[in-house]
């Protein structure tokens, strides 16, 4: 299992468009991937799950992966979040 915490930097957070990019990226990996905000954990490959967390800009989230490509998955998703989804 590999875990990293990242600050969501874009102002609107993970609303529909950035969440879609996030899920598409998560689906590139074989590992099981989760996003955690406070005490809630959801499947990072589920649009409804990610949107249900209500992640806004300035929120710290944890990205957790477990599987053969877990480190690449977490690092790739952290990099996407840090880029601000090119917004």
DSSP file (Angstrom, degrees, kcal/mol; ACC not computed):
  #  RESIDUE AA STRUCTURE BP1 BP2  ACC     N-H-->O    O-->H-N    N-H-->O    O-->H-N    TCO  KAPPA ALPHA  PHI   PSI    X-CA   Y-CA   Z-CA
    1    1 A X              0   0    0      0, 0.0     2,-0.4     0, 0.0    65,-0.2   0.000 360.0 360.0 360.0 137.8    0.0    0.0    0.0
    2    2 A X  E     -A   65   0A   0     63,-2.6    63,-2.4    68,-0.1     2,-0.4  -0.993 360.0-175.9-130.1 132.0    1.3    3.5   -0.9
    3    3 A X  E     +A   64   0A   0     -2,-0.4     2,-0.3    61,-0.2    61,-0.2  -0.977   7.8 173.4-133.6 139.3   -0.2    6.7    0.4
    4    4 A X  E     -A   63   0A   0     59,-1.9    59,-3.0    -2,-0.4     2,-0.4  -0.995  21.6-139.7-141.6 146.5    0.5   10.4   -0.2
    5    5 A X  E     +A   62   0A   0     -2,-0.3     2,-0.3    57,-0.2    57,-0.2  -0.848  24.8 179.8-102.4 141.8   -1.3   13.6    1.0
    6    6 A X  E     -A   61   0A   0     55,-2.8    55,-2.8    -2,-0.4     2,-0.5  -0.994  26.9-125.1-143.2 147.3   -1.7   16.5   -1.4
    7    7 A X  E     -A   60   0A   0     -2,-0.3     2,-0.6    53,-0.2    53,-0.2  -0.811  25.6-128.9 -92.6 126.3   -3.3   19.9   -1.3
    8    8 A X        -     0   0    0     51,-3.0    50,-3.4    -2,-0.5    51,-0.4  -0.664  31.1-179.8 -75.2 116.1   -6.0   20.6   -3.9
    9    9 A X        +     0   0    0     -2,-0.6    -1,-0.2    72,-0.6     2,-0.1   0.754  45.6  94.0 -97.7 -26.9   -4.8   23.9   -5.4
   10   10 A X  S >  S-     0   0    0     71,-0.3     3,-1.0     1,-0.1    48,-0.1  -0.442  79.4-123.1 -70.3 146.3   -7.3   24.8   -8.0
   11   11 A X  T 3  S+     0   0    0      1,-0.3    46,-1.3    46,-0.1    -1,-0.1   0.843 105.7  44.6 -61.8 -39.8  -10.0   27.1   -6.7
   12   12 A X  T 3  S-     0   0    0      1,-0.2    -1,-0.3    44,-0.2     2,-0.1   0.577  96.5-152.0 -85.6  -7.0  -13.1   25.1   -7.5
   13   13 A X    <   -     0   0    0     -3,-1.0     2,-1.2    43,-0.2    43,-0.3  -0.414  56.1 -16.6  76.5-149.7  -11.6   21.8   -6.3
   14   14 A X  S    S+     0   0    0     41,-1.8    41,-0.3     4,-0.1    -1,-0.2  -0.546  83.9 150.5 -96.5  69.4  -12.7   18.5   -7.7
   15   15 A X     >  -     0   0    0     -2,-1.2     4,-2.7    39,-0.1     5,-0.3  -0.142  66.5 -64.3 -83.6-168.5  -15.9   19.5   -9.4
   16   16 A X  H  > S+     0   0    0      1,-0.2     4,-1.9     2,-0.2     5,-0.1   0.849 130.0  42.2 -52.0 -51.2  -17.2   17.7  -12.5
   17   17 A X  H  > S+     0   0    0      2,-0.2     4,-2.0     1,-0.2    -1,-0.2   0.965 119.7  39.9 -68.9 -53.1  -14.4   18.5  -15.1
   18   18 A X  H  > S+     0   0    0      1,-0.2     4,-2.6     2,-0.2    -1,-0.2   0.884 114.6  55.2 -62.2 -35.4  -11.3   18.0  -12.9
   19   19 A X  H  X S+     0   0    0     -4,-2.7     4,-2.5     1,-0.2    -1,-0.2   0.888 106.0  52.2 -63.0 -37.7  -12.9   15.0  -11.2
   20   20 A X  H  X S+     0   0    0     -4,-1.9     4,-2.5    -5,-0.3    -1,-0.2   0.926 110.2  47.3 -63.7 -45.1  -13.4   13.4  -14.7
   21   21 A X  H  X S+     0   0    0     -4,-2.0     4,-2.3     1,-0.2    -2,-0.2   0.916 112.2  51.6 -59.8 -42.6   -9.7   14.0  -15.5
   22   22 A X  H  X S+     0   0    0     -4,-2.6     4,-2.5     1,-0.2    -2,-0.2   0.916 111.7  45.5 -60.9 -45.8   -8.8   12.5  -12.1
   23   23 A X  H  X S+     0   0    0     -4,-2.5     4,-2.2     2,-0.2    -1,-0.2   0.889 110.6  53.1 -68.1 -40.3  -10.9    9.4  -12.7
   24   24 A X  H  < S+     0   0    0     -4,-2.5     4,-0.3     1,-0.2    -1,-0.2   0.916 111.9  46.3 -60.5 -42.0   -9.6    8.9  -16.2
   25   25 A X  H >< S+     0   0    0     -4,-2.3     3,-1.5     1,-0.2     4,-0.3   0.920 110.7  52.4 -65.5 -44.0   -6.0    9.0  -14.9
   26   26 A X  H >< S+     0   0    0     -4,-2.5     3,-1.5     1,-0.3    -1,-0.2   0.861 103.6  58.3 -60.6 -36.0   -6.9    6.6  -12.0
   27   27 A X  T 3< S+     0   0    0     -4,-2.2    -1,-0.3     1,-0.3    -2,-0.2   0.563  89.4  73.1 -74.0  -7.5   -8.3    4.2  -14.6
   28   28 A X  T <  S+     0   0    0     -3,-1.5     2,-0.3    -4,-0.3    -1,-0.3   0.621  91.6  72.5 -75.9 -12.3   -5.0    4.0  -16.4
   29   29 A X  S <  S-     0   0    0     -3,-1.5     4,-0.1    -4,-0.3    41,-0.0  -0.749  71.0-145.3-109.4 151.8   -3.6    2.0  -13.4
   30   30 A X  S    S+     0   0    0     -2,-0.3    -1,-0.1     2,-0.1     3,-0.1   0.763  72.1  96.7 -81.1 -27.4   -4.3   -1.6  -12.4
   31   31 A X  S    S-     0   0    0      1,-0.1     2,-0.4    36,-0.1    36,-0.2  -0.123  85.4-105.4 -62.4 156.8   -4.1   -0.9   -8.7
   32   32 A X  E     -B   66   0A   0     34,-2.4    34,-2.3    11,-0.0     2,-0.4  -0.733  45.2-165.3 -77.4 131.6   -7.0   -0.3   -6.4
   33   33 A X  E     -B   65   0A   0     -2,-0.4    11,-2.5    32,-0.2    12,-0.5  -0.972  11.3-176.4-129.3 137.1   -7.0    3.4   -5.7
   34   34 A X  E     -BC  64  43A   0     30,-3.1    30,-2.6    -2,-0.4     2,-0.4  -0.925  16.7-145.8-128.4 154.9   -8.9    5.4   -3.1
   35   35 A X  E     -BC  63  42A   0      7,-2.5     7,-2.5    -2,-0.3     2,-0.4  -0.975  18.4-163.1-116.7 135.7   -9.3    9.1   -2.2
   36   36 A X  E     +BC  62  41A   0     26,-2.7    26,-2.6    -2,-0.4     2,-0.4  -0.976  13.3 179.6-125.2 129.9   -9.6   10.1    1.4
   37   37 A X  E >  S- C   0  40A   0      3,-2.3     3,-2.4    -2,-0.4     2,-0.3  -0.989  71.0 -44.0-127.4 119.8  -10.9   13.4    2.8
   38   38 A X  T 3  S-     0   0    0     -2,-0.4    24,-0.0    22,-0.4    -2,-0.0  -0.443 126.3 -22.7  55.4-118.8  -11.0   13.5    6.6
   39   39 A X  T 3  S+     0   0    0     -2,-0.3     2,-0.4    -3,-0.1    -1,-0.3   0.411 116.9  97.6-101.7   3.0  -12.5   10.2    7.6
   40   40 A X  E <   -C   37   0A   0     -3,-2.4    -3,-2.3    13,-0.1     2,-0.4  -0.784  49.7-171.9 -98.5 133.9  -14.3    9.4    4.3
   41   41 A X  E     +C   36   0A   0     -2,-0.4     2,-0.3    -5,-0.2    -5,-0.2  -0.984   7.3 175.6-124.5 131.5  -12.7    7.1    1.7
   42   42 A X  E     -C   35   0A   0     -7,-2.5    -7,-2.5    -2,-0.4     2,-0.4  -0.899  41.2 -88.9-131.3 161.8  -14.1    6.5   -1.8
   43   43 A X  E >   -C   34   0A   0     -2,-0.3     3,-1.6    -9,-0.2     7,-0.3  -0.556  30.1-147.2 -68.0 123.4  -13.0    4.6   -4.9
   44   44 A X  T 3  S+     0   0    0    -11,-2.5   -18,-0.2    -2,-0.4   -10,-0.2   0.579  96.6  61.0 -71.8  -8.5  -10.9    7.0   -7.0
   45   45 A X  T 3  S+     0   0    0    -12,-0.5     2,-0.5   -19,-0.1    -1,-0.3   0.300  88.5  86.7 -99.0   8.8  -12.2    5.3  -10.2
   46   46 A X    <>  -     0   0    0     -3,-1.6     4,-2.6     1,-0.2     5,-0.2  -0.941  60.3-160.6-114.8 116.9  -15.8    6.3   -9.3
   47   47 A X  H  > S+     0   0    0     -2,-0.5     4,-2.8     1,-0.2     5,-0.2   0.936  96.0  47.5 -59.8 -48.3  -17.1    9.7  -10.5
   48   48 A X  H  > S+     0   0    0      1,-0.2     4,-2.1     2,-0.2    -1,-0.2   0.896 111.8  51.5 -61.8 -39.1  -20.0    9.7   -8.0
   49   49 A X  H  > S+     0   0    0      2,-0.2     4,-0.7     1,-0.2    -2,-0.2   0.947 112.7  43.6 -61.4 -49.5  -17.7    8.6   -5.2
   50   50 A X  H >< S+     0   0    0     -4,-2.6     3,-1.1    -7,-0.3     5,-0.5   0.921 115.3  48.6 -64.3 -44.4  -15.1   11.4   -5.9
   51   51 A X  H >< S+     0   0    0     -4,-2.8     3,-1.6     1,-0.2    -1,-0.2   0.848 102.1  64.4 -63.5 -33.4  -17.9   14.1   -6.3
   52   52 A X  H 3< S+     0   0    0     -4,-2.1    -1,-0.2     1,-0.3    -2,-0.2   0.713  90.6  66.1 -65.8 -19.4  -19.6   12.9   -3.1
   53   53 A X  T << S-     0   0    0     -3,-1.1    -1,-0.3    -4,-0.7    -2,-0.2   0.719  95.6-142.1 -74.3 -19.2  -16.5   14.0   -1.1
   54   54 A X    <   -     0   0    0     -3,-1.6     2,-0.5    -4,-0.4    -3,-0.1   0.932  24.4-169.8  60.2  47.8  -17.2   17.7   -2.0
   55   55 A X        -     0   0    0     -5,-0.5   -41,-1.8   -41,-0.3     2,-0.2  -0.598   5.7-176.7 -77.9 119.9  -13.5   18.5   -2.4
   56   56 A X    >   -     0   0    0     -2,-0.5     3,-1.3   -43,-0.3   -43,-0.2  -0.682  38.5 -72.4-110.6 166.8  -12.9   22.2   -2.7
   57   57 A X  T 3  S+     0   0    0    -46,-1.3   -48,-0.2     1,-0.2    -1,-0.1  -0.271 118.5  32.2 -57.2 142.1   -9.8   24.2   -3.3
   58   58 A X  T 3  S+     0   0    0    -50,-3.4     2,-0.4     1,-0.3    -1,-0.2   0.494  89.3 129.4  87.7   4.6   -7.5   24.4   -0.3
   59   59 A X    <   -     0   0    0     -3,-1.3   -51,-3.0   -51,-0.4     2,-0.5  -0.747  54.4-135.5 -94.2 137.4   -8.5   20.9    0.9
   60   60 A X  E     -A    7   0A   0     -2,-0.4   -22,-0.4   -53,-0.2     2,-0.3  -0.792  28.3-179.9 -87.9 131.8   -5.9   18.2    1.8
   61   61 A X  E     -A    6   0A   0    -55,-2.8   -55,-2.8    -2,-0.5     2,-0.4  -0.903  21.7-134.0-126.1 158.8   -6.7   14.8    0.5
   62   62 A X  E     -AB   5  36A   0    -26,-2.6   -26,-2.7    -2,-0.3     2,-0.5  -0.943  11.0-155.0-112.0 135.9   -4.9   11.5    0.7
   63   63 A X  E     -AB   4  35A   0    -59,-3.0   -59,-1.9    -2,-0.4     2,-0.4  -0.955  16.3-173.8-111.2 125.4   -4.5    9.3   -2.3
   64   64 A X  E     +AB   3  34A   0    -30,-2.6   -30,-3.1    -2,-0.5     2,-0.4  -0.959   5.2 179.0-124.6 132.9   -4.1    5.6   -1.5
   65   65 A X  E     -AB   2  33A   0    -63,-2.4   -63,-2.6    -2,-0.4     2,-0.4  -0.979   9.8-172.5-134.8 149.7   -3.2    2.8   -3.9
   66   66 A X  E     + B   0  32A   0    -34,-2.3   -34,-2.4    -2,-0.4     2,-0.3  -0.949  46.8  57.9-141.7 117.5   -2.7   -0.9   -3.4
   67   67 A X  S >  S-     0   0    0     -2,-0.4     3,-1.4   -36,-0.2     4,-0.2  -0.959  95.2 -45.8 154.3-170.5   -1.4   -3.1   -6.2
   68   68 A X  T 3  S+     0   0    0     -2,-0.3     3,-0.2     1,-0.3    -1,-0.1   0.776 134.2  30.1 -65.5 -29.4    1.3   -3.8   -8.8
   69   69 A X  T 3> S+     0   0    0      1,-0.1     4,-2.4     2,-0.1    -1,-0.3  -0.068  80.0 130.6-119.7  33.1    1.7   -0.2   -9.9
   70   70 A X  H <> S+     0   0    0     -3,-1.4     4,-2.5     1,-0.2     5,-0.2   0.866  71.6  48.5 -58.8 -42.8    0.6    1.6   -6.6
   71   71 A X  H  > S+     0   0    0     -4,-0.2     4,-2.6     1,-0.2     5,-0.2   0.928 113.5  46.6 -67.7 -43.2    3.6    4.0   -6.4
   72   72 A X  H  > S+     0   0    0      2,-0.2     4,-2.4     1,-0.2    -1,-0.2   0.881 112.5  51.9 -62.7 -38.5    3.2    5.1  -10.1
   73   73 A X  H  X S+     0   0    0     -4,-2.4     4,-2.2     2,-0.2     5,-0.2   0.948 113.2  42.1 -63.9 -50.3   -0.6    5.5   -9.6
   74   74 A X  H  X S+     0   0    0     -4,-2.5     4,-2.7     1,-0.2     5,-0.2   0.938 116.4  48.2 -64.1 -46.8   -0.3    7.7   -6.5
   75   75 A X  H  X S+     0   0    0     -4,-2.6     4,-2.2    -5,-0.2    -1,-0.2   0.896 112.1  49.8 -62.3 -40.3    2.6    9.8   -7.9
   76   76 A X  H  X S+     0   0    0     -4,-2.4     4,-1.8    -5,-0.2    -1,-0.2   0.900 113.8  44.7 -64.5 -41.7    0.7   10.3  -11.2
   77   77 A X  H  X S+     0   0    0     -4,-2.2     4,-2.4     2,-0.2    -2,-0.2   0.874 111.8  52.2 -72.1 -37.3   -2.5   11.4   -9.4
   78   78 A X  H  X S+     0   0    0     -4,-2.7     4,-2.7     2,-0.2    -2,-0.2   0.922 109.5  50.6 -62.3 -43.1   -0.6   13.7   -7.0
   79   79 A X  H  X S+     0   0    0     -4,-2.2     4,-1.5    -5,-0.2    -2,-0.2   0.897 109.7  50.7 -61.8 -40.8    1.1   15.3  -10.0
   80   80 A X  H  <>S+     0   0    0     -4,-1.8     5,-1.4     2,-0.2     4,-0.3   0.923 112.3  46.1 -62.6 -45.5   -2.3   15.8  -11.7
   81   81 A X  H ><5S+     0   0    0     -4,-2.4     3,-1.5     1,-0.2   -72,-0.6   0.915 111.5  51.9 -64.0 -43.3   -3.8   17.4   -8.5
   82   82 A X  H 3<5S+     0   0    0     -4,-2.7    -1,-0.2     1,-0.3    -2,-0.2   0.783 101.0  62.3 -65.3 -26.9   -0.7   19.6   -8.0
   83   83 A X  T ><5S-     0   0    0     -4,-1.5     3,-0.9    -5,-0.2    -1,-0.3   0.602 109.5-123.6 -73.4 -10.0   -0.9   20.8  -11.7
   84   84 A X  G X 5 -     0   0    0     -3,-1.5     3,-1.5    -4,-0.3    -3,-0.2   0.700  53.0 -80.0  72.9  19.0   -4.3   22.4  -10.8
   85   85 A X  G 3 <S-     0   0    0     -5,-1.4    -1,-0.2     1,-0.3    -4,-0.1   0.769  77.1 -74.1  57.6  27.3   -5.9   20.3  -13.6
   86   86 A X  G <         0   0    0     -3,-0.9    -1,-0.3    -6,-0.2    -2,-0.1   0.814 360.0 360.0  57.5  34.2   -4.6   22.9  -16.1
   87   87 A X    <         0   0    0     -3,-1.5    -2,-0.1    -4,-0.2    -1,-0.1   0.420 360.0 360.0-102.3 360.0   -7.2   25.4  -15.0
